[in-house]
Amino acid sequence: MGNIKIFLDSDVIISALLSSKGASFEIVNNSKIYKVISQIIAYEIEEVTKRLNISLPRKNVFHGIEIKKMTLEKTRLANDYFPYVFDQEDSHVVAGADKAKVNFLVTHNLKHYKIDA
């Protein structure tokens, strides 16, 4: 069986940076899992680490993670992916997972998504 392909929400990577004991750290550092984020997620991570004054590890935080460029207009993003989220600002996460054609979207923010949709 091949690697599991997952799309990571920014909160998972931030959690992995904050603690080396949790599931997020294990997922982010597992070489058997093919990890994907969007450029929007990468930007969010950089902004949150600055705002929270989180020192990034010496090795690149995005090592082993594919960063996909998304080219969706904001209106299409909202129209196509808003049915899956409660807040339109989270549409890009579902869009990124869809565009990356992953098996799973991994997030800690379950309350942001219409899971049954």
N, C-alpha and C positions, 0 to 999 in steps of 0.2 A: 504494500500500500504506500502511496506517495505521501508527501508532506501535507499536513492540514494547512489550508490557506485561510488566513483570518485578516479582517480589517480591524485596526485598533482605534478606539476613540482616545482623545488626548488624555482623559482622566486615568486611563490604564497606564500610560507611560509615565505620567506625573506620579502616580502611586508607586511605580517601580523605582523611580528616582528617590522617593522619600523613604522607602523601606526595602531591605533586601530579604525580608522574611515572609512576604505575602505572595499570593497567587499571581499578582501582576508582575512581580519581579521574575517569577518562574516562567511565565508566558513570554515576556519580553526577551528573556535570555535563553530560551529553549531553541536550539539550532534545528530541531526537527519540525518546528512550526514556521511556515512561510508567512511573514508578517508584512502587511501593507498599510500605509496611511496615505492621505492626500496631502498636497502642499498646504491646504488650509489647516489641516490638523498639525502639520509641522510648525506653521506660523503660530497657532494657538499654544503649542508647547513652549516655544521660545518666549512668547509673551508672558505666560504663567510663570515660567521659571524666573524671569526678570522680576515680575511683580512680587512673587513670594520669596525672592532672594535665595533661590535654590541653586547651589553650586552644582554645575554639571560635572559628571565624571570625566576623567582625563580622556578616556576613549570617547569617540563620537557617540552621542546619545542615539543617533539614528543608524548606527552600525547594524547591519543585518535586517534592516527594514526598507522595503521598497517604498519610494515616495512617488505617487502617481499625480500627474498634472490633470486637473479637471478643467474642462472647457465648457461649462454650462452657463448660460445667461441666468441672472438672478430670477427672472420671471419663470423660466422653464424649470429651474431648480425648485421654486416654490410650488408650481403647478404639478410637477411630476412626483415630488417626494413629500410634500406637506401632508398628504393623507396618512403618512406613517409616523408622524411626530406630533407632539402637542404644541411645540414652539417652533415656528418657522425657521428660527436661527439654527436649529438642529438638523434641518433638511440636508445640509451638506454631508453629514455623517452617513446617512442612508444612501445618498447619491454616490459617495465615495465607495462604499461597500458594493453597491450595484455595479458601478463602472469597473471596479477591480475584479469582479466576478469571483468573489470569495465564498468559502463555505459557511463562515460565521462572522458576525459583527460582535466584537467584544467591547463591553462598556460597563461601567459601574452605575450609570445613570438610567436604570430601567424605567424610572418614572417619566422620562422624557420621550419615550417611544410607545407607540401603539402596537404592542407586542403581537396582538392577535391579527393585526393587519399585515 
